[in-house]
Amino acid sequence: MRTTKGYRVDRLRRRRRTKAELWQAWVLYALAGVVAFGAVFGAWYLGSRWLKKPQEQAQPGYLALVTLTAPTSGQPVAAALVVKDPAGGAPALYVIPKELLLDGPKGEYVFAGDSLAAGTLKQDLERVVNAEIDEAYELPVTALGDLSAAGEYQLSLRDPVELDMAGTKRMFKEGSTIVSAAEVPELFAASGPKGYDAWRIQEALWNAVLEAAALRPADVRAKAAGAAAARASGSGDTRYLEDALRGLTGGDAVVYRIPSHSRVAEGQFAFLPKSDDIMAQITRKAPGFRSPYTVLVRNGSGRVGAGKAVADELAILDVNLPAPTNAETFDYRQTQILPGSRALPLAADIRAILGRGIVLDDADVPPETVVVIVGADSKLKNAEPKD
C-alpha cells in the first residue's frame, strides 16, 4: 500500500510539474512575442522618425502650380506657376494668361483658360515647360488676404486696362490706383476686350498683395504663409506652397508673365510660349532637369562678370550649365569654343548665339562637353576688368 500510495503521489507531482512547465513555456512564448513585437514596432517607429526624415524634407528647388478659385463657387479663375531655383534666391511667380496656347495630349493647341476649366492645366503646361510640375494647389482667392491682412491694395499699371466685371465695364488708368480687398476676387476673374487686359491686372494684383505682405514682420509673414497654405486643396503636401508663399512675401520676389509673345490670327488673340526663354527661366530650374550635353564656361578675359554674362546667354540651350569658373590665365584675346567629339553641332549653336569666337579641336574635352573660354573680344555689359 505504501508503494502504491507513493506511486500515486509521485505521478500527481509529475502531472502538476508538467502543467506548471507547460504554463511557464506559454508565458515565455507570450513574453517573447511581446518583446519581438516591441522590437519591430520600435525599429519601425525610429526608422520612420529618423531614416525617412530626409525624404520628407522639401526639395531645394521646385515648380508649383497655384490655381486661384472663386470664394463661393470654387471655380478656377486664375493660375500662376511658382519657380524656385535650387541654387537659391527668392522664387519667381509666372502669371499664366488664359489666352496662353498650350500643348494638348495629342499635340493640338489648347488655350490655358480651357485647360484650367477642364482640370488639365498641370499636364498641358508640363508639355510646354518640358518639366514635371512637383505640386499643384487650388487656393481660394480670399486666402491671399491672409498674407497681408490689408483692407486695400495699391495697383501699379504700366498701361491702361479695361475689364468686364460681371457685365460691368471698368477702366483703370495708367499709374497707381487703389482697390479694396473685397474687389480682389472679382478682379482676378475679370476678362478684357484685349488679350493684355486680364494679364496686366493679375500681374498688378499679385505684386500689390506680395508687396503689402512684405511689410509685415518676418515671424508674422511666416505664420500668415502657413495659414494661407492650410486653406489649399488639390495636394495633401502643402510644404512647397508654404515655402513659396514665404519666399514670395520676403520682398525680393518677382512677378512675370510666363515667357511668351502675342499673336493675332483670324481675329483671335493668343500668347505663344517662347521656348528659349522658358528653357532659361523655368525648365533649367526644375529639380529633374538633366541633359546629355554639358557646357563649361571659363572666364579668360580678366573682366569680372564676363563668364556669368556668357552663361546667361547660353541658358536658352538644353544643356547642363554649371556655374562659370576662371580660366588658367586672363590673356585670351579671342573667345575659344572647344567641343568634344560628339558635341560639334552644339559648338556651332554656341558660336551662333554668342556671335563671336573660334571653334577649335581639343582631344582632352569629354565627348558630350563643350568648353567656352571667354576672351577679350566679348562685348558684354556689366563686365569690368580685374585689378
Disulfide bonds with the S-S distance in Angstrom:
none
